[in-house]
Amino acid sequence: MKMTQKIDTNEVELCKSNKIFFTNYISTAKNKEIIFILKKLGKLPSNFEGTSLLKELALSDNKAIKLEAIKNLAKLSNIDLLSFFIDVVKNENNSEVRREATSAIGRIRSEETIPQLEKLLSDYDPNVILQAIRGLLVFKKNENIKKKLLSFKNHPNEIIQQVINTEFEETLIKKSKTDHTSSPEILHNTVVNGDVLEVLKYVSDESIHLTFTSPPYYNARDYSIYKSYDEYLQFLEKVFKEVHRITKEGRFFILNTSPIIIPRVGRSYSSKRYPIPYDLHPLLIKMGWEFIDDIVWAKPEASAKNRVSGFNQHRKPLAYKPNCTTESVMVYRKRTTKLIDWNIKQYDDEIVEKSKVLGDFETSNLWKIDPVFDKVHSAVFPKQLCDNIVRYYSFIGDLVFDPFGGSGTLGKSALSHQRLFFTTEKNHEYFERIQENIKKNFLEENKYQFYTLEEFKNKGNK
Ligand SMILES: C[S@@+](CC[C@H](N)C(=O)[O-])C[C@H]1O[C@@H](n2cnc3c(N)ncnc32)[C@H](O)[C@@H]1O
């Protein structure tokens, strides 16, 4: 009996060159062995005689055999197989098999396949449409085909949109105008005391490399009073749209929030919990941020507000309320067709080398970091959290931004990792706290710029 592992290269070669050997081999082999040999066939010779056997296998009851047989038939790029592939797409129900057969039609690379591929553009399965698009992209210089493909730029399926955007980038996407690694000097190690929305009016497009922020918590602290939750979300939406505008192509925006609780107004009312991260997420996606990761910042339970003690006493279902020990650190990237590699390649090798994240790093998305307390500000980032973000998501010399500066923790972290920082803070007392924190921690020779809104306006970045 042939054992899967024992199929030797000679047998593979014989299957490719000798139709009778191939047929005999398949007729006695078990499904597992057939799949194995089909995977091993590799490049098929021009005089390959096993086409009809592969066609039979492509109609087998076993899905994996079908798939492997179609993949091998596709390697032949044979126009005579066109009607066979069309029949597979028509008669099969399995999405993977239909997708593979459509891909096989594309691989024929003959103009004769164009009408068939065009028909498949109206298939019900986006996977089939994608393969039909890939097949037609071979002919994208043909104006009619280009027009047809471009009509898919707003297709409801996001992967189809992405493929069209990538392929027709010059036609569709606004190109970055600025140099990727540099940033405007006026923003270097700059703190502006003012409302972020006012300040950003004077910051030009694509100025910054990374934003990490913790926005005001809806009506949970004195510094953040809004008329309604809707007004609060609308305010943050405006701010994050501006952050999107001033962020460089393909760079990151990292948002720290958590659901908050507004205590009940009296014994006959209940407290209300607001799911801030979940409400912000769809707004961020809509404005052009791509979701990358959800990191969880976990704090020791002792540091959390005690919500569980009532339940601990009565143990009645429905009234369960856990202590909340985590916050979300949501990672987004400015949507682009460019890969991360493109961003990295914008930097000199020396900068990439020096920016490498050496030593320990967080290997999972659960980051256990103790909270810290500041004598002036009631809700500050632990520096460790900022250090992780700065090291993992920026290069030396990059400009790192926090629209809600607070006590300036991100600035401190940026400076200690040879990055530049820019921050805005509305409250004058906190603005002074940032100055104190920055000056106390870093040598005067690093030039800092502390401006009022008026001064910043007059300096003019835009
Ligand atoms: C959660 S705190 C940020 C704390 C900061 N991450 C730190 O480590 O110190 C949010 C800050 O946003 C500021 N803020 C609120 N609304 C603002 C606005 N419209 N423009 C600028 N800053 C604002 C508040 O004064 C507060 O200091």
The ligand as a MOL file (V3000), in Angstrom:
LIG
                    3D

  0  0  0     0  0            999 V3000
M  V30 BEGIN CTAB
M  V30 COUNTS 27 29 0 0 0
M  V30 BEGIN ATOM
M  V30 1 C -8.2480 62.1390 29.6630 0
M  V30 2 S -7.4370 63.6610 29.7080 0 CHG=1
M  V30 3 C -5.9120 63.2990 28.9340 0
M  V30 4 C -4.8140 62.9640 29.8880 0
M  V30 5 C -3.5060 62.6750 29.2110 0
M  V30 6 N -3.5690 61.4880 28.4060 0
M  V30 7 C -2.3660 62.5550 30.2200 0
M  V30 8 O -1.6580 61.5630 30.1820 0
M  V30 9 O -2.1960 63.4350 31.0240 0 CHG=-1
M  V30 10 C -8.2740 64.6110 28.5080 0
M  V30 11 C -7.7980 66.0330 28.4080 0
M  V30 12 O -8.4470 66.6450 27.3050 0
M  V30 13 C -8.5740 68.0320 27.5990 0
M  V30 14 N -9.5930 68.5850 26.6850 0
M  V30 15 C -10.9350 68.4510 26.7690 0
M  V30 16 N -11.5370 69.0740 25.7390 0
M  V30 17 C -10.5400 69.6250 24.9980 0
M  V30 18 C -10.5230 70.3880 23.7990 0
M  V30 19 N -11.6580 70.7360 23.1900 0
M  V30 20 N -9.3270 70.7650 23.2940 0
M  V30 21 C -8.1700 70.4210 23.9280 0
M  V30 22 N -8.1320 69.7240 25.0600 0
M  V30 23 C -9.2980 69.3170 25.5970 0
M  V30 24 C -8.9640 68.0440 29.0610 0
M  V30 25 O -8.7010 69.2820 29.6640 0
M  V30 26 C -8.1110 66.9010 29.6170 0
M  V30 27 O -6.9170 67.3750 30.1590 0
M  V30 END ATOM
M  V30 BEGIN BOND
M  V30 1 1 1 2
M  V30 2 1 2 3
M  V30 3 1 2 10
M  V30 4 1 3 4
M  V30 5 1 4 5
M  V30 6 1 5 6
M  V30 7 1 5 7
M  V30 8 2 7 8
M  V30 9 1 7 9
M  V30 10 1 10 11
M  V30 11 1 11 12
M  V30 12 1 11 26
M  V30 13 1 12 13
M  V30 14 1 13 14
M  V30 15 1 13 24
M  V30 16 1 14 15
M  V30 17 1 14 23
M  V30 18 2 15 16
M  V30 19 1 16 17
M  V30 20 1 17 18
M  V30 21 2 17 23
M  V30 22 1 18 19
M  V30 23 2 18 20
M  V30 24 1 20 21
M  V30 25 2 21 22
M  V30 26 1 22 23
M  V30 27 1 24 25
M  V30 28 1 24 26
M  V30 29 1 26 27
M  V30 END BOND
M  V30 END CTAB
M  END
